[in-house]
Amino acid sequence: MSDFNNFFLDGMRWLNRRQETASAVEIEYDALDFGVFVIRAVVGKVDQKTLNESRLDTGSFMFDFIIFAEDLPRNPIPGDKIRCFERTFEVSNLIAGRAFDYVDSAFEALRTHTQLVD
């Protein structure tokens, strides 16, 4: 059974890297306590809508970056900065109080939640 598990994980890693190659852009990731890293990430824009206490729709745009964990010195934390498309984004605890979520079952790709700061 372990050979199958390794085969599955190897296949998932291969597929993740193929996606990164096809759709990723170069970003600067400023991990506050480790410096700036130039890495590749897949960028997505998220339109989050919620009902307020008056039952009116309110919404905001967030930008998520899918980054491979091995490309960073540590997991993303609030306050880290990402520079991309001549804009600056700040890592934030925007969804369920977390700065990131894993997007694959191998726990290698991080969906990093940010907000546009300039």
C-alpha positions as CSV (number, residue, x, y, z in Angstrom):
1,M,0.0,0.0,0.0
2,S,2.8,2.4,0.7
3,D,4.1,2.2,-2.9
4,F,0.6,3.3,-4.1
5,N,0.6,6.2,-1.6
6,N,4.0,7.3,-2.8
7,F,2.9,7.0,-6.4
8,F,-0.2,9.1,-5.7
9,L,1.8,11.8,-3.9
10,D,4.5,11.9,-6.6
11,G,1.7,12.4,-9.2
12,M,0.1,15.1,-7.2
13,R,3.4,16.9,-6.8
14,W,4.0,16.6,-10.5
15,L,0.5,18.0,-11.3
16,N,1.0,20.9,-8.9
17,R,4.3,21.9,-10.5
18,R,2.7,21.7,-14.0
19,Q,0.0,24.1,-12.9
20,E,2.5,26.5,-11.4
21,T,4.5,26.4,-14.7
22,A,1.5,27.1,-16.8
23,S,-0.2,29.9,-14.8
24,A,2.1,31.3,-12.2
25,V,3.7,34.7,-12.1
26,E,6.8,36.0,-10.4
27,I,6.2,37.7,-7.1
28,E,8.4,39.3,-4.3
29,Y,7.5,37.8,-1.0
30,D,8.7,39.8,2.0
31,A,8.7,37.5,5.0
32,L,9.3,40.2,7.6
33,D,11.8,38.3,9.7
34,F,13.6,36.5,6.8
35,G,13.9,39.0,4.0
36,V,12.6,39.2,0.5
37,F,12.2,36.1,-1.8
38,V,11.5,36.1,-5.5
39,I,9.2,33.1,-6.1
40,R,6.4,32.1,-8.4
41,A,2.7,32.0,-7.4
42,V,-0.7,31.5,-8.9
43,V,-2.8,34.6,-8.3
44,G,-6.6,34.7,-7.8
45,K,-9.1,37.4,-7.1
46,V,-11.9,36.4,-4.7
47,D,-15.2,38.3,-4.3
48,Q,-16.5,37.6,-0.8
49,K,-20.1,38.5,0.0
50,T,-21.8,38.3,3.3
51,L,-25.1,39.4,4.8
52,N,-24.9,42.1,7.4
53,E,-27.2,42.4,10.4
54,S,-29.7,44.3,8.2
55,R,-29.7,41.3,5.8
56,L,-28.0,43.5,3.1
57,D,-25.3,42.1,0.9
58,T,-21.8,43.5,1.7
59,G,-18.7,42.4,-0.1
60,S,-15.1,43.0,-0.7
61,F,-12.4,41.7,-3.0
62,M,-9.4,39.7,-1.7
63,F,-6.4,38.4,-3.6
64,D,-5.2,34.9,-2.9
65,F,-1.8,33.7,-3.9
66,I,-1.1,29.9,-4.2
67,I,2.5,29.4,-3.1
68,F,4.4,26.2,-2.6
69,A,5.4,25.8,1.1
70,E,8.9,24.8,0.1
71,D,9.5,28.1,-1.6
72,L,9.0,30.0,1.8
73,P,11.2,29.9,4.9
74,R,8.0,29.5,7.1
75,N,4.3,29.6,6.7
76,P,2.7,33.0,5.8
77,I,1.8,35.2,8.8
78,P,-0.2,38.5,8.9
79,G,2.0,41.4,8.0
80,D,4.1,39.7,5.4
81,K,4.0,41.6,2.1
82,I,3.7,40.4,-1.5
83,R,4.6,42.6,-4.4
84,C,3.1,41.7,-7.8
85,F,1.8,43.7,-10.8
86,E,3.4,46.9,-9.3
87,R,1.0,46.6,-6.3
88,T,1.6,45.6,-2.7
89,F,-0.6,43.1,-0.9
90,E,-0.5,42.3,2.8
91,V,-1.0,38.8,4.2
92,S,-4.1,38.9,6.5
93,N,-6.3,36.7,8.5
94,L,-9.3,37.3,6.3
95,I,-11.0,33.9,6.1
96,A,-11.9,32.1,9.3
97,G,-9.0,33.8,11.2
98,R,-6.3,32.1,9.1
99,A,-3.6,33.7,6.9
100,F,-3.5,30.6,4.6
101,D,-5.2,27.3,3.8
102,Y,-3.6,24.2,2.3
103,V,-5.1,23.5,-1.2
104,D,-3.8,20.0,-1.7
105,S,-3.9,16.8,0.3
106,A,-0.1,16.6,0.3
107,F,0.0,19.9,2.3
108,E,2.5,21.5,-0.1
109,A,0.5,24.4,-1.7
110,L,-0.7,27.3,0.4
111,R,-3.6,29.5,-0.5
112,T,-2.3,32.7,1.1
113,H,-5.0,35.3,1.9
114,T,-4.1,39.0,1.3
115,Q,-5.6,42.4,1.0
116,L,-4.5,45.2,-1.4
117,V,-2.6,47.9,0.5
118,D,-1.4,50.1,-2.4
